[in-house]
């Protein structure tokens, strides 16, 4: 995929890098924001950095003086469509997916329904509503799905709150610990693989080499994502060419089903039967140089600066004609 580097002459005003925020992924967001800002400085692109958690007046004033908003942020309030809606109503162009894809993508149960409707395999599961007896829920789920199962919040990113329950007692404990609406899915033992998708200006989707994330316990948890010594990365993933093609096809289908724009990252597990199973989407993947998206791009011959150039140019679209 050919990506022209950014040039200062492309912009008539500074870029606004939005980072930080108040979600449980604030630290990851700040890492992305700092990395993006350093790269823009090195390239010579004028920019200002804004923390979403800071004074709203300062943010809105700065946005009015900016060319576009570069979203180097993740989690609730930023990746779930709320920030995108604010920017659209304010007439500010921004990078990545729009309100619809952001909101639906953040809601794992809704995203699964749309993606599975396009023929993509997803794990069996059930939503779990708060306010019910955890022990009774655990016993019912164990009878219906069997054990082990995965428990995770419906609307959190970065594997926040993810837990593996091997017994009914562990499942009950995980349900008690869940904050808000949660979901339970069948546990599929296999390779954890992530697939990045870059959308070209003409709408063609370019799939990056899949990235395998191998952990000792087989769970790509929040801790594994933040502690480098807990995870081994393999890019391209150690899968057959057939599976790699199936991963690419599934990622494209998911990207389109959710109406993602510009770029997206999709998480899969490869079952023992070499079957790719789609787990969830990340509409605002982390933008550190060692992040999963950057690793996949590098394996495809795309430098971090080229990846950043692609992401910045996703803000050129007219949102009024899109979801």
C-alpha positions as CSV (number, residue, x, y, z in Angstrom):
1,X,0.0,0.0,0.0
2,X,1.5,3.3,-1.1
3,X,1.2,6.1,1.4
4,X,2.7,9.5,0.7
5,X,4.4,11.2,3.8
6,X,2.8,14.2,5.5
7,X,3.9,17.6,4.4
8,X,3.5,20.8,6.3
9,X,2.0,22.4,3.2
10,X,-1.0,20.1,3.4
11,X,-2.5,22.1,6.3
12,X,-3.5,25.7,6.7
13,X,-3.8,25.4,10.5
14,X,-2.3,23.3,13.3
15,X,-3.7,19.8,14.0
16,X,-5.4,19.1,17.3
17,X,-4.2,15.9,18.9
18,X,-6.9,14.8,21.4
19,X,-5.7,12.4,24.0
20,X,-6.1,11.5,27.7
21,X,-9.8,11.5,28.8
22,X,-11.2,9.9,31.9
23,X,-11.7,6.3,30.9
24,X,-9.9,3.3,32.3
25,X,-7.7,3.5,29.2
26,X,-6.4,6.9,30.0
27,X,-2.8,5.8,30.3
28,X,-2.9,4.0,27.0
29,X,-4.4,7.1,25.4
30,X,-1.7,9.4,26.8
31,X,1.0,7.1,25.4
32,X,-0.7,7.3,22.0
33,X,-1.0,11.1,22.2
34,X,2.6,11.6,23.2
35,X,3.9,9.3,20.5
36,X,1.8,11.0,17.9
37,X,2.9,14.5,19.0
38,X,6.6,13.5,18.9
39,X,6.2,12.2,15.4
40,X,4.4,15.3,14.2
41,X,7.1,17.4,15.7
42,X,9.8,15.4,14.0
43,X,8.0,15.7,10.6
44,X,7.5,19.4,11.1
45,X,3.7,19.4,11.3
46,X,2.2,22.2,13.5
47,X,0.0,20.8,16.2
48,X,-1.5,21.2,19.7
49,X,-2.2,18.5,22.2
50,X,-5.5,18.6,24.2
51,X,-6.5,16.3,27.1
52,X,-10.2,15.5,26.9
53,X,-10.3,15.6,30.7
54,X,-9.2,19.2,30.8
55,X,-11.3,22.4,30.6
56,X,-14.0,22.0,27.9
57,X,-13.8,25.7,26.9
58,X,-10.1,25.4,26.2
59,X,-10.7,22.3,24.1
60,X,-13.5,23.8,22.0
61,X,-11.5,27.1,21.5
62,X,-8.5,25.1,20.3
63,X,-10.5,23.0,18.0
64,X,-12.0,26.0,16.2
65,X,-8.4,27.1,15.5
66,X,-7.3,23.7,14.2
67,X,-7.3,22.0,10.8
68,X,-8.7,18.8,12.1
69,X,-8.8,16.6,15.2
70,X,-6.5,13.6,15.4
71,X,-8.0,11.1,17.9
72,X,-5.2,9.5,19.9
73,X,-7.5,8.3,22.6
74,X,-9.5,5.3,23.6
75,X,-12.2,4.1,26.0
76,X,-15.5,5.4,27.2
77,X,-16.4,9.0,26.2
78,X,-13.9,8.9,23.3
79,X,-14.2,5.6,21.5
80,X,-18.0,5.1,21.9
81,X,-19.3,7.9,19.6
82,X,-19.7,10.6,22.2
83,X,-16.6,12.5,21.2
84,X,-17.3,11.9,17.5
85,X,-20.8,13.4,18.0
86,X,-19.4,16.4,19.7
87,X,-16.9,17.0,16.9
88,X,-19.6,16.6,14.2
89,X,-22.0,19.0,15.8
90,X,-19.1,21.5,16.2
91,X,-18.2,21.2,12.5
92,X,-14.7,19.7,13.3
93,X,-13.2,17.1,11.0
94,X,-11.7,14.1,12.9
95,X,-9.8,10.9,12.2
96,X,-11.2,7.4,12.1
97,X,-14.7,6.0,12.3
98,X,-17.9,8.0,12.7
99,X,-20.6,8.0,15.4
100,X,-22.4,4.9,14.3
101,X,-19.3,2.6,14.1
102,X,-17.9,4.0,17.3
103,X,-21.0,3.5,19.3
104,X,-21.9,0.1,18.0
105,X,-18.3,-1.1,18.0
106,X,-17.9,-0.2,21.6
107,X,-21.0,-2.3,22.5
108,X,-19.8,-5.8,22.1
109,X,-23.1,-7.5,21.9
110,X,-24.5,-5.1,19.2
111,X,-21.2,-5.4,17.2
112,X,-21.4,-9.2,17.3
113,X,-24.9,-9.2,15.9
114,X,-24.0,-7.0,13.0
115,X,-20.8,-8.9,12.2
116,X,-22.3,-12.4,12.5
117,X,-25.1,-11.3,10.2
118,X,-22.5,-10.9,7.5
119,X,-21.4,-14.6,7.8
120,X,-18.5,-14.0,10.2
121,X,-18.1,-16.6,12.9
122,X,-18.5,-15.2,16.5
123,X,-18.5,-17.1,19.8
124,X,-21.8,-18.1,21.4
125,X,-22.6,-15.9,24.3
126,X,-25.3,-14.1,26.3
127,X,-25.6,-10.7,27.9
128,X,-25.8,-10.5,31.7
129,X,-27.7,-7.6,33.2
130,X,-26.9,-6.1,36.6
131,X,-29.2,-6.5,39.5
132,X,-29.6,-10.3,39.4
133,X,-28.2,-12.9,41.7
134,X,-24.7,-13.7,40.5
135,X,-24.8,-17.3,41.9
136,X,-28.1,-18.1,40.1
137,X,-26.8,-16.5,36.9
138,X,-23.6,-18.5,37.1
139,X,-25.4,-21.8,37.6
140,X,-27.8,-21.0,34.7
141,X,-24.9,-20.1,32.4
142,X,-22.9,-23.1,33.4
143,X,-25.8,-25.3,32.5
144,X,-26.5,-23.6,29.2
145,X,-23.0,-23.0,27.9
146,X,-20.8,-25.3,29.9
147,X,-17.5,-24.1,31.4
148,X,-15.0,-22.5,31.1
149,X,-16.4,-19.1,29.9
150,X,-15.1,-15.6,29.3
151,X,-16.7,-12.7,31.2
152,X,-16.2,-9.1,30.0
153,X,-18.0,-5.8,30.2
154,X,-20.2,-4.9,27.2
155,X,-18.7,-1.5,26.7
156,X,-15.1,-1.4,27.7
157,X,-12.0,-1.6,25.5
158,X,-8.4,-2.8,26.1
159,X,-9.5,-6.0,27.7
160,X,-10.5,-4.1,30.8
161,X,-12.5,-6.3,33.2
162,X,-12.0,-9.5,31.1
163,X,-12.0,-12.7,33.2
164,X,-11.8,-16.4,32.6
165,X,-14.1,-18.5,34.7
166,X,-13.4,-22.2,34.9
167,X,-15.9,-23.0,37.7
168,X,-19.4,-21.8,38.6
169,X,-17.9,-20.2,41.7
170,X,-15.3,-18.3,39.6
171,X,-18.1,-17.2,37.3
172,X,-20.2,-15.9,40.1
173,X,-17.2,-14.0,41.5
174,X,-16.6,-12.5,38.0
175,X,-20.2,-11.4,37.7
176,X,-20.1,-9.8,41.1
177,X,-16.9,-7.9,40.0
178,X,-18.4,-6.7,36.7
179,X,-19.4,-3.1,36.7
180,X,-22.5,-2.5,34.7
181,X,-23.7,-4.7,31.9
182,X,-21.5,-7.6,31.1
183,X,-21.5,-10.5,28.7
184,X,-20.5,-14.1,28.9
185,X,-19.0,-16.0,26.0
186,X,-17.9,-19.6,25.4
187,X,-14.1,-19.9,25.9
188,X,-12.4,-21.0,22.8
189,X,-8.9,-22.1,23.4
190,X,-6.5,-21.2,20.6
191,X,-4.3,-18.5,19.1
192,X,-5.1,-14.9,19.8
193,X,-4.7,-12.9,16.6
194,X,-5.3,-9.3,15.7
195,X,-5.9,-8.0,12.2
196,X,-5.6,-4.4,11.1
197,X,-7.5,-2.9,8.2
198,X,-6.6,0.3,6.3
199,X,-9.3,1.9,4.1
200,X,-8.0,3.5,1.0
201,X,-9.5,6.8,-0.3
202,X,-11.4,4.8,-3.0
203,X,-12.9,2.5,-0.3
204,X,-10.8,-0.5,-1.1
205,X,-9.7,-2.3,2.1
206,X,-6.1,-3.2,2.7
207,X,-5.5,-5.9,5.3
208,X,-2.2,-5.8,7.3
209,X,-0.3,-9.0,8.2
210,X,-2.1,-10.6,11.2
211,X,-0.4,-10.3,14.6
212,X,-0.3,-13.2,17.0
213,X,-0.2,-12.4,20.7
214,X,1.0,-15.4,22.7
215,X,0.6,-15.4,26.5
216,X,1.4,-18.1,29.1
217,X,-2.3,-18.6,30.1
218,X,-3.7,-18.1,26.6
219,X,-5.6,-14.9,27.6
220,X,-4.7,-11.6,26.1
221,X,-5.8,-9.6,29.2
222,X,-5.3,-6.0,30.1
223,X,-2.2,-6.9,32.1
224,X,-0.8,-8.8,29.1
225,X,-1.3,-5.7,26.9
226,X,0.5,-3.4,29.4
227,X,3.4,-5.7,30.5
228,X,5.7,-6.6,27.7
229,X,7.2,-9.5,29.5
230,X,3.9,-11.3,29.6
231,X,3.3,-11.4,25.9
232,X,5.3,-12.7,22.9
233,X,4.4,-11.2,19.5
234,X,4.6,-12.9,16.1
235,X,3.9,-10.9,13.0
236,X,2.9,-12.4,10.6
237,X,1.0,-14.8,12.9
238,X,2.0,-18.4,12.9
239,X,-1.0,-19.5,10.8
240,X,-1.4,-21.2,7.4
241,X,-2.0,-19.2,4.3
242,X,-5.6,-20.4,4.2
243,X,-6.3,-19.2,7.7
244,X,-4.5,-15.9,6.9
245,X,-6.8,-15.4,3.9
246,X,-9.9,-16.3,6.1
247,X,-8.8,-13.8,8.7
248,X,-8.4,-11.0,6.0
249,X,-11.9,-11.8,4.6
250,X,-13.5,-11.8,8.0
251,X,-11.8,-8.5,9.0
252,X,-13.0,-6.8,5.8
253,X,-16.5,-8.1,6.4
254,X,-16.5,-6.9,10.0
255,X,-15.1,-3.5,9.0
256,X,-17.9,-3.0,6.4
257,X,-20.6,-4.4,8.6
258,X,-19.9,-1.9,11.4
259,X,-19.4,0.9,8.9
260,X,-15.8,1.6,10.1
261,X,-14.0,4.4,8.3
262,X,-10.3,4.9,7.6
263,X,-8.8,2.1,9.8
264,X,-9.8,-0.5,12.3
265,X,-8.4,-3.4,14.2
266,X,-10.1,-6.8,14.8
267,X,-9.4,-9.4,17.4
268,X,-9.8,-13.1,16.7
269,X,-9.1,-16.4,18.3
270,X,-8.0,-19.3,16.0
271,X,-9.6,-22.5,17.3
272,X,-7.9,-25.9,17.4
273,X,-9.8,-26.6,14.1
274,X,-8.0,-23.7,12.4
275,X,-11.3,-21.7,12.5
276,X,-11.0,-17.9,12.9
277,X,-13.6,-16.6,15.4
278,X,-14.2,-12.8,15.5
279,X,-14.2,-11.4,19.0
280,X,-14.4,-7.6,18.8
281,X,-13.4,-4.4,17.0
282,X,-11.2,-1.6,18.1
283,X,-12.2,1.6,16.2
284,X,-9.4,3.6,17.7
285,X,-6.4,1.3,18.1
286,X,-3.5,2.5,20.2
287,X,-1.0,4.6,18.3
288,X,2.2,4.0,20.1
289,X,5.2,2.8,18.0
290,X,5.1,-0.6,19.7
291,X,1.3,-0.9,19.6
292,X,-0.4,-3.7,17.7
293,X,-1.4,-1.6,14.7
294,X,2.1,-0.2,14.3
295,X,3.6,-3.7,14.5
296,X,1.3,-4.9,11.8
297,X,2.0,-1.9,9.6
298,X,5.8,-2.3,10.0
299,X,5.5,-6.0,9.0
300,X,3.8,-4.7,5.8
301,X,6.5,-2.3,5.0
302,X,4.6,0.7,6.3
303,X,6.5,3.0,8.6
304,X,5.0,4.6,11.7
305,X,5.1,8.0,9.9
306,X,3.3,6.5,6.9
307,X,0.7,5.0,9.2
308,X,0.2,8.3,10.8
309,X,-0.2,10.0,7.5
310,X,-2.9,7.5,6.5
311,X,-4.8,8.1,9.7
312,X,-4.6,11.9,9.4
313,X,-6.0,11.8,5.9
314,X,-9.0,9.8,7.1
315,X,-10.3,13.1,8.4
316,X,-10.8,14.4,4.9
317,X,-14.1,12.7,4.4
318,X,-17.5,14.5,4.5
319,X,-19.2,12.9,7.5
320,X,-22.6,14.1,6.4
321,X,-22.6,11.3,3.7
322,X,-21.5,8.6,6.1
323,X,-22.8,6.7,9.0
